[in-house]
Amino acid sequence: MPGKKIVVMAAVLTLASMAASALDLSEGRMKVVLHEGIGRFSLYYLSNPKTSVYTPLLTTEDPRTSVLSVVIGSKIHRLGESADFQETSEKTARTARFVWTSPQLTVTEEFSFLSSKGSALANGMRIDLTLHNNTDGSLEVGARYLLDTWLGEKGTHFRLGSGTAVVNELKLTPADKEPYWLSPLAGDPENLGLQCMLTGEGITPPDKVIFANWKRINDVPWDFETSSSRSFNLMPYSVNDSAACHFYSPQVLTRGMERKITIVLGCYNGSGFTLKPPEGDTDLSSVLQQSITVTKDIKDPLISVRADLTTVNRLLEELDRKIAAEQVLTDEEIALMEAALKELKERSARNTNR
């Protein structure tokens, strides 16, 4: 990847100072790092819990190679670089976010964790983008997210949900009905890879996704025309260097209007990821029973502790929802909560004594 190496060499001093200014957040088997001052993030998966080894799901040589851009009218802004936007960042107990503000637009990028169906631990990441019109008039606003992948660069660069291998440039649209794309780690027996959902409840389908050489996409400010005859090389500058780019076409935002875009990605899971909206009366008993059942047979103490923490967080989320809805806990729910807490305390004692 010669082209990218030049970028990395030019960025050494910036990255050295950036290392002391980052927000990191972890839950389950996922970790996200927000690089303050440059508006970028790094995403990691705990691939070996026993040795606490994290595998990066995006390129880490220079986090700036993955970039969120917005277009306002005909002007394009690369967030983290545009002088028109002021950047702030913050972290809460379970989320982290960037906020970019200009006289025209406020862009919020919030990161939170999620689990795939049947997973006891967080193995995915939800990214919520909010575009807010700050003006008294109307704005036409769109977004594109360039994701610099690397896991598949020694084998199959990308694989689609249908099983199709992507070996040359490709454009996907919703008409293709692909549920996700995957950047798979070559030669990995556990099928570790970066999975990005394209459909599903609560997920914003991109208007198109482009797979191409990273430098070729990065050098184009906005739109990109693919050619099925082009590979992931851009000789002599960039060799075997792939990336995926999500496009969300411009839409008109009237005064004070917001546009929300939700992106979901994580470590590959056969069942994928979905964001089901809260239903009218979620059964707290079912939430607790499912959490306890899924995690009770975990043998590894570190994974067990992380799973129990996830259970506690799910319980707190459900309690918050009931309080907000002014719902009263039943005697059965209170009894089940006490039993669940007792079980968690016993597990904690067992893990401490191992």
C-alpha positions as CSV (number, residue, x, y, z in Angstrom):
1,M,0.0,0.0,0.0
2,P,2.6,2.6,-1.0
3,G,0.1,5.4,-1.4
4,K,-1.2,5.0,2.1
5,K,2.4,4.7,3.5
6,I,3.1,8.2,2.2
7,V,0.0,9.4,4.0
8,V,1.2,7.7,7.2
9,M,4.7,9.2,7.0
10,A,3.3,12.7,6.6
11,A,1.0,12.1,9.6
12,V,3.6,10.9,12.1
13,L,3.8,14.1,14.2
14,T,0.0,14.6,14.2
15,L,-0.6,11.0,15.3
16,A,2.0,11.3,18.1
17,S,0.2,14.2,19.6
18,M,-3.2,12.6,18.9
19,A,-2.2,9.5,21.0
20,A,-2.6,11.6,24.2
21,S,-6.0,12.9,23.2
22,A,-8.4,10.0,22.7
23,L,-11.7,8.8,24.2
24,D,-12.0,5.0,24.5
25,L,-15.0,3.0,25.4
26,S,-15.5,-0.7,25.7
27,E,-18.3,-3.2,26.4
28,G,-18.4,-6.9,25.9
29,R,-15.9,-7.8,23.2
30,M,-16.0,-4.4,21.5
31,K,-13.9,-1.3,21.9
32,V,-14.1,2.1,20.2
33,V,-11.5,4.9,20.3
34,L,-12.4,8.4,19.3
35,H,-9.4,10.4,18.2
36,E,-10.1,13.9,19.3
37,G,-9.0,16.8,17.2
38,I,-9.2,14.9,13.9
39,G,-12.7,13.5,14.2
40,R,-11.9,9.9,13.5
41,F,-12.5,6.6,15.3
42,S,-10.9,3.2,15.6
43,L,-12.9,0.0,16.2
44,Y,-11.6,-3.2,17.8
45,Y,-12.9,-6.7,18.6
46,L,-11.6,-8.8,21.5
47,S,-10.5,-11.8,19.5
48,N,-8.6,-13.5,22.4
49,P,-10.1,-12.8,25.8
50,K,-7.5,-14.9,27.7
51,T,-4.7,-12.6,26.5
52,S,-6.8,-9.5,26.1
53,V,-5.8,-9.2,22.4
54,Y,-8.0,-6.9,20.3
55,T,-8.1,-7.2,16.5
56,P,-8.7,-3.8,14.7
57,L,-11.7,-4.0,12.4
58,L,-10.6,-1.0,10.4
59,T,-7.1,0.1,9.3
60,T,-5.2,1.6,12.2
61,E,-2.0,2.8,10.5
62,D,-3.6,6.2,10.2
63,P,-7.2,6.5,11.5
64,R,-7.8,9.5,9.2
65,T,-8.1,7.2,6.2
66,S,-11.7,6.5,7.3
67,V,-13.6,9.7,7.0
68,L,-17.2,11.1,7.3
69,S,-18.0,13.8,4.7
70,V,-21.1,16.0,4.4
71,V,-22.3,18.0,1.5
72,I,-24.3,21.2,2.0
73,G,-25.6,22.5,-1.3
74,S,-22.6,22.1,-3.5
75,K,-19.9,22.4,-0.8
76,I,-18.2,19.3,0.6
77,H,-16.8,19.2,4.1
78,R,-14.5,16.4,5.4
79,L,-15.4,16.4,9.1
80,G,-12.4,16.7,11.4
81,E,-10.6,18.7,8.6
82,S,-13.1,21.4,7.6
83,A,-12.3,24.9,9.1
84,D,-16.0,25.7,8.9
85,F,-16.8,23.2,11.7
86,Q,-15.9,23.4,15.4
87,E,-15.4,19.9,16.9
88,T,-16.2,18.7,20.4
89,S,-16.3,15.2,21.9
90,E,-17.6,13.6,25.0
91,K,-18.1,10.2,26.7
92,T,-20.8,8.9,28.9
93,A,-21.0,5.6,30.8
94,R,-22.1,3.7,27.7
95,T,-21.8,6.1,24.7
96,A,-19.3,8.4,23.1
97,R,-19.8,11.1,20.5
98,F,-18.4,13.8,18.2
99,V,-20.3,17.0,17.7
100,W,-19.3,19.3,14.8
101,T,-21.0,22.7,14.6
102,S,-21.0,25.4,11.9
103,P,-23.4,28.3,11.3
104,Q,-25.3,26.2,8.9
105,L,-25.2,22.6,10.3
106,T,-24.7,20.6,13.4
107,V,-23.5,17.1,12.9
108,T,-23.6,14.6,15.8
109,E,-21.9,11.2,15.5
110,E,-22.8,8.9,18.5
111,F,-21.3,5.5,19.1
112,S,-23.0,2.8,21.2
113,F,-22.7,-1.0,21.6
114,L,-25.0,-3.7,20.6
115,S,-25.2,-7.5,20.5
116,S,-26.2,-9.8,17.7
117,K,-29.0,-12.3,18.2
118,G,-27.9,-15.0,20.7
119,S,-24.7,-13.2,21.7
120,A,-24.1,-12.8,25.4
121,L,-21.7,-10.0,24.8
122,A,-21.6,-6.8,22.8
123,N,-20.1,-7.7,19.4
124,G,-21.3,-4.8,17.3
125,M,-21.4,-1.0,17.1
126,R,-24.2,1.4,16.4
127,I,-23.3,4.8,14.8
128,D,-26.1,7.4,14.9
129,L,-25.5,10.4,12.7
130,T,-27.8,13.5,13.2
131,L,-27.7,16.4,10.7
132,H,-29.4,19.5,12.1
133,N,-30.2,22.6,10.1
134,N,-29.1,25.7,12.1
135,T,-30.3,28.2,9.6
136,D,-33.6,30.1,9.1
137,G,-33.9,28.7,5.6
138,S,-33.7,25.3,3.8
139,L,-30.5,23.3,3.2
140,E,-29.8,20.4,0.9
141,V,-27.6,18.0,3.0
142,G,-26.1,14.6,2.3
143,A,-23.4,12.4,3.8
144,R,-20.9,9.8,2.7
145,Y,-18.8,7.5,4.9
146,L,-15.5,6.1,3.6
147,L,-14.5,3.1,5.6
148,D,-10.9,1.9,5.2
149,T,-10.9,-1.9,5.5
150,W,-8.0,-4.2,5.7
151,L,-9.0,-7.7,7.0
152,G,-9.7,-9.0,3.5
153,E,-6.7,-7.6,1.7
154,K,-4.7,-10.9,1.9
155,G,-7.6,-12.9,0.5
156,T,-11.1,-12.0,-0.5
157,H,-11.5,-8.3,-0.1
158,F,-15.2,-8.4,0.4
159,R,-18.0,-10.9,0.5
160,L,-21.7,-10.0,0.3
161,G,-24.6,-11.5,2.3
162,S,-25.6,-13.5,-0.8
163,G,-22.2,-15.2,-0.8
164,T,-20.8,-13.2,-3.8
165,A,-17.1,-12.4,-3.6
166,V,-16.1,-8.9,-4.6
167,V,-12.8,-9.0,-6.5
168,N,-13.2,-5.8,-8.6
169,E,-14.9,-2.4,-8.2
170,L,-18.6,-2.7,-7.5
171,K,-21.6,-0.5,-6.8
172,L,-24.5,-1.8,-4.7
173,T,-27.9,-0.1,-4.4
174,P,-31.0,-1.1,-2.3
175,A,-32.3,-2.8,-5.5
176,D,-29.6,-5.5,-5.1
177,K,-31.2,-6.5,-1.8
178,E,-27.9,-7.5,-0.1
179,P,-28.4,-7.7,3.7
180,Y,-24.7,-6.9,4.5
181,W,-21.2,-6.7,3.3
182,L,-18.2,-8.4,5.0
183,S,-14.5,-7.8,5.0
184,P,-13.3,-11.2,6.1
185,L,-10.0,-12.0,7.8
186,A,-8.1,-14.3,5.4
187,G,-7.4,-17.8,6.7
188,D,-9.3,-17.3,9.9
189,P,-11.1,-20.5,11.0
190,E,-13.6,-18.6,13.1
191,N,-14.6,-16.3,10.2
192,L,-13.6,-13.1,12.0
193,G,-14.4,-10.1,9.9
194,L,-15.9,-6.7,9.8
195,Q,-19.7,-7.0,9.0
196,C,-21.7,-3.9,8.0
197,M,-25.4,-4.2,7.7
198,L,-27.3,-2.7,4.7
199,T,-30.8,-3.6,5.8
200,G,-32.7,-4.4,9.0
201,E,-35.0,-2.8,11.5
202,G,-33.7,0.6,12.6
203,I,-30.9,0.6,10.1
204,T,-30.7,3.4,7.4
205,P,-30.1,1.7,4.0
206,P,-27.4,3.6,2.1
207,D,-28.4,4.9,-1.3
208,K,-25.4,3.2,-2.7
209,V,-22.2,1.5,-1.5
210,I,-19.0,1.6,-3.5
211,F,-16.2,-1.0,-3.2
212,A,-12.9,0.2,-4.7
213,N,-9.3,1.1,-4.2
214,W,-9.0,3.3,-1.1
215,K,-6.9,6.0,-2.7
216,R,-9.1,6.1,-5.8
217,I,-12.2,6.8,-3.6
218,N,-10.4,9.1,-1.2
219,D,-9.1,11.3,-4.0
220,V,-12.7,11.9,-5.3
221,P,-14.4,14.6,-3.2
222,W,-17.9,13.1,-3.5
223,D,-19.5,10.9,-6.2
224,F,-17.7,8.0,-7.7
225,E,-18.2,6.0,-10.9
226,T,-17.2,2.3,-10.7
227,S,-15.7,0.2,-13.5
228,S,-16.0,-3.6,-13.2
229,S,-12.7,-3.9,-15.0
230,R,-10.8,-2.1,-12.2
231,S,-9.3,-4.1,-9.3
232,F,-8.3,-2.8,-5.9
233,N,-5.0,-1.6,-7.3
234,L,-4.1,2.0,-8.3
235,M,-0.6,1.5,-9.8
236,P,2.0,2.5,-8.9
237,Y,0.6,4.4,-5.9
238,S,-1.6,2.0,-4.1
239,V,-1.6,-1.8,-4.3
240,N,-4.2,-4.3,-3.0
241,D,-5.8,-1.5,-0.9
242,S,-9.6,-1.8,-0.6
243,A,-12.3,0.4,1.0
244,A,-16.1,0.6,1.2
245,C,-17.9,3.9,0.9
246,H,-21.6,4.5,2.0
247,F,-23.5,7.3,0.3
248,Y,-26.6,9.0,1.7
249,S,-28.0,11.2,-1.0
250,P,-28.7,14.9,-0.3
251,Q,-32.1,15.7,1.1
252,V,-33.7,19.1,1.8
253,L,-33.8,20.1,5.5
254,T,-36.1,22.9,6.3
255,R,-35.5,25.3,9.2
256,G,-34.7,23.4,12.4
257,M,-35.2,20.0,10.7
258,E,-33.0,17.0,11.5
259,R,-32.0,14.0,9.4
260,K,-31.0,10.8,11.2
261,I,-28.8,8.1,9.7
262,T,-28.0,4.9,11.6
263,I,-25.1,2.6,10.6
264,V,-24.6,-0.8,12.2
265,L,-21.3,-2.8,12.0
266,G,-19.4,-5.3,14.1
267,C,-17.6,-8.6,14.1
268,Y,-19.2,-11.1,11.7
269,N,-22.1,-13.0,13.0
270,G,-24.3,-15.4,10.9
271,S,-27.5,-13.9,12.2
272,G,-26.4,-10.3,11.6
273,F,-27.5,-7.3,13.6
274,T,-30.8,-5.5,13.9
275,L,-32.2,-2.7,15.9
276,K,-35.7,-3.5,17.0
277,P,-37.6,-0.5,18.2
278,P,-39.0,-0.7,21.8
279,E,-42.4,-2.4,21.9
280,G,-45.3,-1.2,23.9
281,D,-44.8,-3.5,27.0
282,T,-41.6,-5.4,26.9
283,D,-41.8,-8.3,29.4
284,L,-39.1,-7.6,32.1
285,S,-39.2,-11.3,33.1
286,S,-38.4,-12.4,29.6
287,V,-35.5,-9.9,29.4
288,L,-33.9,-11.3,32.6
289,Q,-34.6,-14.9,31.9
290,Q,-33.0,-14.6,28.4
291,S,-29.9,-12.8,29.7
292,I,-29.3,-15.3,32.6
293,T,-29.9,-18.3,30.3
294,V,-27.6,-17.1,27.6
295,T,-24.7,-16.4,29.9
296,K,-24.9,-19.1,32.6
297,D,-22.8,-21.7,30.8
298,I,-19.8,-19.5,29.9
299,K,-16.7,-21.1,31.3
300,D,-14.0,-18.4,30.7
301,P,-14.1,-16.1,33.8
302,L,-13.3,-12.9,31.9
303,I,-16.0,-13.6,29.3
304,S,-18.4,-14.5,32.1
305,V,-17.8,-11.2,33.9
306,R,-18.3,-9.2,30.7
307,A,-21.5,-11.2,30.0
308,D,-22.8,-10.5,33.5
309,L,-22.1,-6.8,33.1
310,T,-24.1,-6.8,29.9
311,T,-27.0,-8.4,31.8
312,V,-26.9,-5.7,34.4
313,N,-26.8,-3.0,31.7
314,R,-29.9,-4.6,30.0
315,L,-31.7,-4.7,33.3
316,L,-31.0,-1.0,33.9
317,E,-32.1,-0.1,30.4
318,E,-35.4,-1.9,30.9
319,L,-35.9,-0.3,34.3
320,D,-35.3,3.1,32.7
321,R,-37.8,2.4,30.0
322,K,-40.5,1.3,32.6
323,I,-39.8,4.5,34.7
324,A,-40.1,6.7,31.6
325,A,-43.4,5.0,30.7
326,E,-44.6,5.3,34.3
327,Q,-45.1,1.5,34.5
328,V,-45.3,-0.3,37.9
329,L,-43.2,-3.4,38.6
330,T,-45.2,-6.4,39.5
331,D,-44.4,-8.7,42.5
332,E,-43.3,-11.4,40.0
333,E,-40.8,-9.0,38.3
334,I,-39.4,-7.8,41.7
335,A,-38.9,-11.4,42.8
336,L,-37.2,-12.3,39.5
337,M,-34.9,-9.3,39.8
338,E,-33.9,-10.4,43.3
339,A,-33.2,-13.9,42.0
340,A,-31.2,-12.6,39.1
341,L,-29.1,-10.3,41.4
342,K,-28.5,-13.3,43.7
343,E,-27.3,-15.4,40.8
344,L,-25.0,-12.6,39.6
345,K,-23.5,-12.2,43.1
346,E,-22.9,-16.0,43.3
347,R,-21.2,-15.9,39.9
348,S,-19.1,-13.0,40.9
349,A,-17.9,-14.9,44.0
350,R,-17.1,-18.0,41.9
351,N,-15.1,-15.9,39.4
352,T,-13.2,-14.2,42.2
353,N,-12.2,-17.6,43.7
354,R,-10.9,-19.0,40.4
